[in-house]
Amino acid sequence: MLSIILNLLILIAAPLPVFLYISFDTIRIGKKYKLINFGESFEFVAEKRIGNGEFLLKDLYTLETYQLKDLIKFGKGTDFDFFQIE
């Protein structure tokens, strides 16, 4: 019984990955972000602010450029997550 309790305490005390969920208002030029929406995952760097709350983004894998509004033009899904990486 004691070993079960100790194992549970170890599991509870184990460090979990920490993601700081943020809003679009806190996007900074040159920082890397990850957005998950409707099952799709996007990792990008904010290259340029082009308007009020609108940014030009560069995909980290394909090097394609797109605007932030293109990622959320169909709304926010139930799996919507947005956070800074690295």
MARRO-589477 format. One record per residue: x, y, z of N, C-alpha, C, O in turn; residue number from 1; residue in one letter. Coordinates in Angstrom, 2 decimals, always signed. Layout:
REM MARRO-589477
n_u, n_v, n_w, ca_u, ca_v, ca_w, c_u, c_v, c_w, o_u, o_v, o_w, i, aa
X, Y, Z, X, Y, Z, X, Y, Z, X, Y, Z, NUM, a
...
REM end
This chain:
REM MARRO-589477
n_u, n_v, n_w, ca_u, ca_v, ca_w, c_u, c_v, c_w, o_u, o_v, o_w, i, aa
+0.82, -1.18, +0.00, +0.00, +0.00, +0.00, +0.87, +1.26, +0.00, +0.58, +2.22, -0.71, 1, m
+1.93, +1.23, +0.80, +2.83, +2.37, +0.88, +3.52, +2.63, -0.45, +3.72, +3.78, -0.84, 2, l
+3.88, +1.55, -1.16, +4.54, +1.72, -2.46, +3.60, +2.36, -3.49, +4.04, +3.14, -4.33, 3, s
+2.32, +2.04, -3.41, +1.35, +2.65, -4.32, +1.25, +4.15, -4.06, +1.21, +4.94, -5.00, 4, i
+1.21, +4.53, -2.81, +1.13, +5.94, -2.45, +2.39, +6.67, -2.90, +2.31, +7.79, -3.41, 5, i
+3.55, +6.05, -2.71, +4.81, +6.68, -3.14, +4.85, +6.85, -4.65, +5.30, +7.88, -5.15, 6, l
+4.40, +5.85, -5.39, +4.36, +5.96, -6.84, +3.43, +7.08, -7.29, +3.75, +7.80, -8.23, 7, n
+2.29, +7.23, -6.64, +1.37, +8.30, -6.98, +1.99, +9.67, -6.69, +1.82, +10.61, -7.48, 8, l
+2.70, +9.79, -5.59, +3.36, +11.05, -5.26, +4.44, +11.40, -6.28, +4.61, +12.56, -6.64, 9, l
+5.15, +10.39, -6.74, +6.18, +10.62, -7.77, +5.53, +11.10, -9.06, +6.03, +12.03, -9.70, 10, i
+4.43, +10.49, -9.45, +3.73, +10.92, -10.66, +3.20, +12.34, -10.54, +3.27, +13.11, -11.49, 11, l
+2.68, +12.68, -9.39, +2.14, +14.01, -9.19, +3.25, +15.06, -9.19, +3.07, +16.16, -9.70, 12, i
+4.40, +14.71, -8.62, +5.50, +15.67, -8.50, +6.33, +15.79, -9.77, +7.15, +16.69, -9.88, 13, a
+6.13, +14.89, -10.74, +6.92, +14.93, -11.97, +6.61, +16.21, -12.74, +5.45, +16.60, -12.86, 14, a
+7.65, +16.87, -13.25, +7.42, +18.11, -13.99, +6.69, +17.84, -15.31, +7.00, +16.88, -16.02, 15, p
+5.75, +18.68, -15.61, +5.00, +18.59, -16.86, +5.45, +19.70, -17.79, +5.92, +20.73, -17.31, 16, l
+5.33, +19.51, -19.09, +5.69, +20.59, -20.00, +4.79, +21.81, -19.74, +3.59, +21.68, -19.52, 17, p
+5.40, +22.96, -19.78, +4.65, +24.18, -19.49, +4.47, +24.97, -20.78, +5.45, +25.36, -21.42, 18, v
+3.24, +25.21, -21.16, +2.92, +26.06, -22.29, +2.18, +27.27, -21.75, +1.19, +27.13, -21.02, 19, f
+2.65, +28.42, -22.10, +1.98, +29.64, -21.69, +1.07, +30.08, -22.82, +1.54, +30.60, -23.83, 20, l
-0.21, +29.88, -22.65, -1.17, +30.26, -23.66, -1.29, +31.76, -23.67, -1.40, +32.39, -22.62, 21, y
-1.28, +32.34, -24.85, -1.27, +33.79, -24.97, -2.35, +34.25, -25.93, -3.00, +33.43, -26.59, 22, i
-2.54, +35.54, -26.01, -3.51, +36.11, -26.94, -2.74, +36.70, -28.13, -1.52, +36.85, -28.07, 23, s
-3.47, +37.03, -29.18, -2.84, +37.61, -30.37, -2.27, +38.99, -30.08, -1.40, +39.47, -30.81, 24, f
-2.75, +39.64, -29.04, -2.26, +40.98, -28.69, -0.81, +40.97, -28.21, -0.16, +42.01, -28.20, 25, d
-0.31, +39.82, -27.80, +1.04, +39.75, -27.25, +2.07, +39.23, -28.24, +3.19, +38.93, -27.85, 26, t
+1.72, +39.13, -29.52, +2.66, +38.68, -30.53, +3.78, +39.70, -30.68, +3.53, +40.90, -30.75, 27, i
+5.01, +39.21, -30.73, +6.19, +40.07, -30.89, +6.93, +39.66, -32.16, +7.06, +38.47, -32.47, 28, r
+7.42, +40.65, -32.88, +8.15, +40.41, -34.12, +9.43, +39.63, -33.80, +10.15, +39.97, -32.85, 29, i
+9.72, +38.60, -34.59, +10.92, +37.79, -34.42, +10.76, +36.60, -33.49, +11.66, +35.77, -33.40, 30, g
+9.63, +36.50, -32.80, +9.39, +35.38, -31.89, +8.69, +34.25, -32.63, +8.01, +34.47, -33.63, 31, k
+8.86, +33.01, -32.11, +8.26, +31.83, -32.73, +7.01, +31.42, -31.95, +6.97, +31.50, -30.73, 32, k
+6.00, +30.99, -32.70, +4.72, +30.63, -32.11, +4.19, +29.34, -32.73, +4.59, +28.94, -33.82, 33, y
+3.28, +28.70, -32.00, +2.59, +27.51, -32.50, +1.10, +27.73, -32.34, +0.63, +28.14, -31.27, 34, k
+0.36, +27.46, -33.39, -1.09, +27.58, -33.38, -1.69, +26.25, -33.81, -1.30, +25.70, -34.84, 35, l
-2.62, +25.75, -33.03, -3.35, +24.53, -33.37, -4.82, +24.90, -33.51, -5.40, +25.52, -32.62, 36, i
-5.41, +24.53, -34.64, -6.81, +24.87, -34.91, -7.40, +23.85, -35.87, -6.82, +23.58, -36.93, 37, n
-8.53, +23.29, -35.52, -9.23, +22.30, -36.34, -8.31, +21.15, -36.75, -8.36, +20.68, -37.89, 38, f
-7.46, +20.70, -35.82, -6.59, +19.55, -36.08, -5.33, +19.86, -36.85, -4.51, +18.97, -37.05, 39, g
-5.15, +21.09, -37.29, -3.94, +21.46, -38.01, -3.01, +22.23, -37.09, -3.45, +23.00, -36.24, 40, e
-1.72, +22.00, -37.26, -0.71, +22.64, -36.42, +0.18, +23.53, -37.30, +0.64, +23.10, -38.36, 41, s
+0.40, +24.76, -36.86, +1.24, +25.70, -37.59, +2.31, +26.23, -36.65, +2.00, +26.68, -35.54, 42, f
+3.56, +26.19, -37.08, +4.65, +26.80, -36.34, +5.24, +27.88, -37.23, +5.59, +27.62, -38.38, 43, e
+5.34, +29.08, -36.71, +5.75, +30.22, -37.53, +6.48, +31.25, -36.70, +6.47, +31.22, -35.47, 44, f
+7.11, +32.17, -37.41, +7.75, +33.32, -36.79, +7.01, +34.56, -37.29, +6.67, +34.65, -38.47, 45, v
+6.77, +35.50, -36.40, +6.12, +36.76, -36.78, +7.18, +37.65, -37.42, +8.17, +38.01, -36.78, 46, a
+6.98, +38.00, -38.70, +7.97, +38.78, -39.43, +7.69, +40.27, -39.41, +8.62, +41.08, -39.28, 47, e
+6.41, +40.65, -39.52, +6.10, +42.07, -39.69, +4.68, +42.33, -39.25, +3.78, +41.53, -39.51, 48, k
+4.47, +43.46, -38.60, +3.12, +43.89, -38.25, +2.59, +44.71, -39.43, +3.22, +45.69, -39.83, 49, r
+1.46, +44.31, -39.99, +0.96, +44.97, -41.19, -0.36, +45.71, -40.96, -0.94, +46.24, -41.91, 50, i
-0.82, +45.75, -39.75, -2.06, +46.46, -39.46, -2.44, +46.29, -38.01, -1.67, +45.76, -37.20, 51, g
-3.62, +46.73, -37.70, -4.10, +46.64, -36.33, -4.42, +45.19, -35.98, -5.47, +44.66, -36.35, 52, n
-3.50, +44.56, -35.27, -3.69, +43.16, -34.87, -3.44, +42.16, -35.98, -3.77, +40.98, -35.84, 53, g
-2.86, +42.59, -37.09, -2.59, +41.71, -38.22, -1.08, +41.61, -38.44, -0.37, +42.61, -38.37, 54, e
-0.62, +40.38, -38.71, +0.82, +40.14, -38.84, +1.11, +39.32, -40.09, +0.29, +38.52, -40.53, 55, f
+2.30, +39.53, -40.64, +2.83, +38.69, -41.70, +3.65, +37.61, -41.02, +4.56, +37.92, -40.24, 56, l
+3.35, +36.35, -41.30, +3.99, +35.22, -40.64, +4.79, +34.40, -41.65, +4.45, +34.35, -42.83, 57, l
+5.85, +33.76, -41.16, +6.64, +32.88, -42.01, +6.67, +31.51, -41.37, +7.11, +31.36, -40.23, 58, k
+6.20, +30.50, -42.10, +6.16, +29.13, -41.61, +7.59, +28.63, -41.37, +8.47, +28.85, -42.21, 59, d
+7.82, +27.96, -40.25, +9.16, +27.49, -39.92, +9.61, +26.30, -40.76, +10.81, +26.06, -40.89, 60, l
+8.67, +25.56, -41.33, +9.02, +24.36, -42.08, +8.98, +24.56, -43.59, +9.89, +24.13, -44.29, 61, y
+7.94, +25.22, -44.09, +7.81, +25.40, -45.53, +8.35, +26.74, -46.01, +8.52, +26.94, -47.21, 62, t
+8.63, +27.66, -45.08, +9.09, +29.01, -45.37, +8.06, +29.83, -46.16, +8.38, +30.89, -46.70, 63, l
+6.84, +29.33, -46.21, +5.73, +30.06, -46.84, +5.35, +31.24, -45.95, +5.40, +31.15, -44.73, 64, e
+4.95, +32.35, -46.57, +4.48, +33.50, -45.80, +2.97, +33.60, -45.93, +2.41, +33.34, -47.00, 65, t
+2.32, +33.99, -44.86, +0.88, +34.17, -44.84, +0.52, +35.13, -43.72, +1.36, +35.48, -42.89, 66, y
-0.73, +35.53, -43.71, -1.20, +36.45, -42.68, -1.89, +35.67, -41.57, -2.39, +34.56, -41.79, 67, q
-1.91, +36.26, -40.39, -2.54, +35.62, -39.24, -4.01, +35.34, -39.50, -4.53, +34.30, -39.09, 68, l
-4.68, +36.25, -40.18, -6.12, +36.06, -40.44, -6.40, +34.83, -41.29, -7.49, +34.27, -41.22, 69, k
-5.42, +34.39, -42.09, -5.60, +33.19, -42.91, -5.70, +31.93, -42.05, -6.33, +30.95, -42.46, 70, d
-5.10, +31.95, -40.87, -5.11, +30.77, -40.00, -6.41, +30.64, -39.21, -6.76, +29.54, -38.77, 71, l
-7.11, +31.74, -39.03, -8.33, +31.69, -38.22, -9.55, +32.17, -39.00, -10.56, +32.53, -38.39, 72, i
-9.48, +32.18, -40.33, -10.60, +32.69, -41.12, -11.85, +31.82, -41.02, -12.95, +32.30, -41.32, 73, k
-11.72, +30.57, -40.63, -12.88, +29.70, -40.47, -13.32, +29.60, -39.01, -14.14, +28.74, -38.67, 74, f
-12.79, +30.46, -38.16, -13.15, +30.45, -36.75, -12.15, +29.67, -35.92, -11.12, +29.21, -36.41, 75, g
-12.47, +29.56, -34.66, -11.61, +28.84, -33.72, -12.28, +27.53, -33.34, -13.41, +27.52, -32.85, 76, k
-11.58, +26.42, -33.58, -12.13, +25.11, -33.26, -12.05, +24.80, -31.77, -11.50, +25.58, -30.99, 77, g
-12.60, +23.67, -31.41, -12.59, +23.27, -30.00, -11.18, +22.93, -29.53, -10.91, +22.94, -28.32, 78, t
-10.27, +22.63, -30.45, -8.90, +22.28, -30.09, -7.96, +23.48, -30.23, -6.74, +23.30, -30.27, 79, d
-8.49, +24.69, -30.31, -7.69, +25.89, -30.55, -6.69, +26.12, -29.42, -7.06, +26.21, -28.25, 80, f
-5.41, +26.22, -29.78, -4.33, +26.55, -28.85, -3.37, +27.49, -29.55, -3.12, +27.35, -30.75, 81, d
-2.84, +28.44, -28.81, -1.86, +29.37, -29.37, -0.85, +29.70, -28.27, -1.22, +30.19, -27.21, 82, f
+0.43, +29.44, -28.54, +1.44, +29.71, -27.54, +2.78, +29.95, -28.19, +3.02, +29.56, -29.34, 83, f
+3.67, +30.62, -27.44, +5.01, +30.91, -27.90, +5.89, +29.68, -27.69, +5.76, +28.99, -26.68, 84, q
+6.78, +29.41, -28.64, +7.71, +28.29, -28.51, +9.13, +28.82, -28.45, +9.42, +29.93, -28.90, 85, i
+10.00, +28.03, -27.88, +11.44, +28.29, -27.78, +11.80, +29.50, -27.06, +12.98, +29.81, -26.92, 86, e
REM end
